[in-house]
Amino acid sequence: MTEHIEDKTLYELGFLINGELTEDEAREVKKSLEDLLGKHGTISEQGELAMYNLAYKIAKRKTAYFSWIRFEITADHISDIKEGLRYTKNLVRTLILKLNKKHLEQETYQTKRSAEYARNKEESKAITESSSPKKEESVSSVPFGSAQDKPPTTGDVDIQELDKRLAEIL
């Protein structure tokens, strides 16, 4: 029987691998999951394997490797996937989610929004840094009208150059 692309549904498998394994062994377990999913469907995306401290013990373990894999598969092969997961060693916990278009649109929106937020934050930081007064530009703390009405000088001023600049301004 020929499978049509519209008959396939997008799923996401989230899983925890025994944290007592080495990273290479955990990668082998993930590879076996990829093989299982690839045999029955097509893998579209996947996350990196990362070690986490668990919020509570699961199967007497405090740590586990976490990752996820998105795949497309027909509905009649899901039972095969679940059966294969049950017999995969060193898996602590699994979760299969059926994804829909609304979920993916929401995820895309959130990704774009967080990227836009980061870009705007960088731009506002650059504007703030460029518009904030430098230490050399600091204003005198002496109140206006006191005995020291003269602005602080930074050295000798050439009167001719000052006259030229005033003429340019006026």
HUVENNOR-V952739 format. One record per pair of residues at least 12 apart in sequence whose C-alpha atoms are under 10 Angstrom apart, sorted by the first residue. I is the first residue (numbers start at 1). J is the second residue. Records with the same first field share a line. If there is no record, write none. Layout:
I=J ; J
This chain:
3=73 ; 74
4=74
5=72 ; 73 ; 74
6=74
7=72 ; 73 ; 74 ; 75
8=41 ; 42 ; 71 ; 72 ; 73 ; 74 ; 75 ; 76
9=41 ; 71 ; 72 ; 73 ; 74 ; 75 ; 98 ; 99 ; 100
10=41 ; 42 ; 43 ; 44 ; 70 ; 71 ; 72 ; 73 ; 74 ; 75 ; 97 ; 98 ; 99 ; 100 ; 101
11=43 ; 44 ; 69 ; 70 ; 71 ; 72 ; 73 ; 74 ; 75 ; 78 ; 96 ; 97 ; 98 ; 99 ; 100
12=43 ; 44 ; 45 ; 46 ; 68 ; 69 ; 70 ; 71 ; 72 ; 95 ; 96 ; 97 ; 98 ; 99
13=33 ; 37 ; 46 ; 67 ; 68 ; 69 ; 70 ; 71 ; 94 ; 95 ; 96 ; 97 ; 98
14=46 ; 47 ; 66 ; 67 ; 68 ; 69 ; 70 ; 93 ; 94 ; 95 ; 96 ; 97
15=30 ; 33 ; 49 ; 64 ; 65 ; 66 ; 67 ; 68 ; 69 ; 85 ; 91 ; 92 ; 93 ; 94 ; 95 ; 96
16=30 ; 49 ; 50 ; 51 ; 52 ; 54 ; 58 ; 63 ; 64 ; 65 ; 66 ; 67 ; 68 ; 90 ; 91 ; 92 ; 93 ; 94 ; 95
17=29 ; 30 ; 49 ; 50 ; 51 ; 63 ; 64 ; 65 ; 66 ; 67 ; 89 ; 90 ; 91 ; 92 ; 93 ; 94
18=51 ; 58 ; 59 ; 61 ; 62 ; 63 ; 64 ; 65 ; 66 ; 89 ; 90 ; 91 ; 92 ; 93
19=50 ; 51 ; 52 ; 53 ; 54 ; 61 ; 62 ; 63 ; 64 ; 65 ; 66 ; 90 ; 91 ; 92
20=61 ; 62 ; 63 ; 64 ; 65 ; 90
21=64 ; 65 ; 90
22=65
23=49 ; 50 ; 51 ; 65
25=90
26=49 ; 50 ; 51 ; 64 ; 65 ; 66 ; 90 ; 91
27=48 ; 49 ; 65
29=88 ; 89 ; 90 ; 91
30=48 ; 49 ; 65 ; 66 ; 67 ; 68 ; 69 ; 91
32=84 ; 85 ; 88 ; 89
33=69 ; 81 ; 84 ; 85 ; 88 ; 91
34=46 ; 69 ; 71
36=80 ; 81 ; 84 ; 85 ; 88
37=69 ; 70 ; 71 ; 72 ; 73 ; 77 ; 78 ; 80 ; 81 ; 84 ; 85
38=71 ; 72 ; 73
39=73 ; 81
40=71 ; 72 ; 73 ; 74 ; 76 ; 77 ; 78 ; 80 ; 81
41=71 ; 72 ; 73 ; 74 ; 77 ; 78 ; 81
42=70 ; 71 ; 72 ; 73
43=69 ; 70 ; 71 ; 72 ; 73
44=69 ; 70 ; 71 ; 72
45=68 ; 69 ; 70 ; 71 ; 72
46=67 ; 68 ; 69 ; 70 ; 71
47=66 ; 67 ; 68 ; 69 ; 70
48=65 ; 66 ; 67 ; 68 ; 69
49=64 ; 65 ; 66 ; 67 ; 68
50=64 ; 65 ; 66 ; 67
51=63 ; 64 ; 65 ; 66 ; 67
52=64 ; 65 ; 66
53=65
58=92 ; 93
59=92 ; 93
60=92
61=92
64=91 ; 92 ; 93
65=91 ; 92
66=92 ; 93 ; 94
68=94 ; 95 ; 96
69=96
70=96 ; 97 ; 98 ; 99
71=98 ; 99
72=98 ; 99
78=96
81=96
82=94 ; 95 ; 96
139=151 ; 152
140=152
